[in-house]
Amino acid sequence: MVQLQENLDLFDGLGADLYAISTDTPDNSKRLKEAGAFTFTFLSDNTFEVLEHVEMRNGDLSYRGISILDKDGNHIYHQVNDLWGDQIEATKNIIFEQVEKIEN
């Protein structure tokens, strides 16, 4: 998530919102967001409702990676990738490509 925060400018002009989602409790997510001085939104999904919807549930955990929903909340794309942050340029390209498909 640090890589995302440090490279938020890569997503300027995306026309979409970026979120971090985890199975942490809301209090833990809030503490992590504040401790890291993250400026994007953190979501807690300890019931796995969203993670199941975007096919990112991994048993009692979540996969690391990216998911894309359209403006109506329909699942469009996901990619399990532990290195999405280390590969932030490639991640950005995938996200922009997928969002462009939604818009066209």
N, C-alpha and C positions, 0 to 999 in steps of 0.2 A: 504494500500500500504506500510505502514511502516513495517508491518509484513513480506511482501515479501522482502523488502530491507534488513531487519535484518536477513533473512533466505535464502538469495540467494544461499548460499553454498549447501542447500538441493537439488538444481537443477543442480549441477555440474554433468556432464556426461549425461545430458538429450538429447543433440544433437538437440536442438530446441531453438528458440529465444523466450524470454518473453517480452510482451508488456503490458502497461496499456493503455486502450482506454476509451475515454469519449466524451461527447458531448460538452465539453468546447472548446472555440476558441483556435487556436494554441498559441496565446500569453498567455492565461490563463494557458494552459498546460505547457508551458515553464516556467512560473513563479512558478507554483506548483512544477515542477521537480527540479528547482534550489533551491527553499526554503527548500525542503525536502532532498536535496542532494541525490536524487535518481540516480542510475547508470543504470537502465534499461530504455528502450525507451518508451516515451509517444506518443500516437497517438491521434489526434483530429478527430472526426467524427461528426461534427455538421450538416451534411446532412443525417446521419443515414444509409448511404450506407453499411458500414461494419456491423454495429449493426443489421440491417435487415438480412444481409447474414448469420450471426451466431445466429439468432433468439434471440437476446438480447435487442431488442427495446421494450420499455415500454411506449407507447404513445410518449410524448415529452421528455422522459428521457430514460436512459438505465437501465437495470437490473444490479445488481452487481453479479458477479460470474466469471466463467471461460468458455472460448471457446477455441477449438482446431481446427486448420486448418492444412491440409497436405501441403507439399511443393508446390503444385500447386494451393493452395488457396481454396481447397474444404473444406466445413464445415464438420467436423468429429464428433464433440461432443460439447455439452454445458451443463452447469449446473447453474441455478439461485441459488445463495446462498449468502446472506448478510454476512455470517460469514466465508467466505472462508479464510480470513486472520487470524482470530482467530483459525481456524481449519487448520493451514498451513500444518501440517503433513498429515492429511487426503487429503488435496488439492494436495499435492505433490504426494501421492500415486495414486490418480485418474489420474493426468497428466501423470505420468510415465506409468501407465497401458494403457492409450489411445494412447500414442506415440508408445509404444511397439506394439500395434495392427496395427498401420499404417506401421511399419517397417517389420512386418511379413506377 
